[in-house]
Amino acid sequence: MDNGFYVGWGTLALINAGLAQGKNRSGLNWFFISLLIGPLATLFIVVWDKK
């Protein structure tokens, strides 16, 4: 695969970690979740409310 794919996926994971921390969630946990499911993690972070 192209190295750009891995760089983009890693960048997305870092962005998701920042988004999660902004919503008072664990950035580290969401970083690892994002490495596994990528853009779906972004959707979950944005849509799900923390109760």
N, C-alpha and C positions, 0 to 999 in steps of 0.2 A: 504494500500500500504506500501511498504518498505520505511523506513526513508531515506535510501541511495538515493532513487529516488529524494526526495525533496532536499537533500543536493547537489546532482549533478546538479539539475535544477537551484538552487540558485547560485552555483558556475559558471555555464554557463552564468547566467545573469550578474554576476560581471565581468567575462572575456569580455563579449560583451560590457559592459559599458566602460571598458578600451580600447577596440578596437575602439569604437565610439569616445572617447576623443582623441585618436591618430589620427583620421581623422577629427578633429575639429568639432565634432558633440556633442550634449548634452549627456553626459554619463548617467545622471539621467533619461532622457526620454527613452533612449535605454535600461536601466536597467529594467524599467517597461514594455516596449514592449517585452523584452526577457522573462520576467516572464509569459507573455501571450502566445507567439508563439515559444519560445525556440530556437531550432536550425535554424529555418527559419530566425530569426532575425540575426543570425551569417551570414547566406548567404547574406541577404540584406546589411548588413554593409560592407562586403567584396566586393560585386559585384557592388553596386551602387556608382557612382561617385558623389561627391557634386559639384554642379555648382554654 
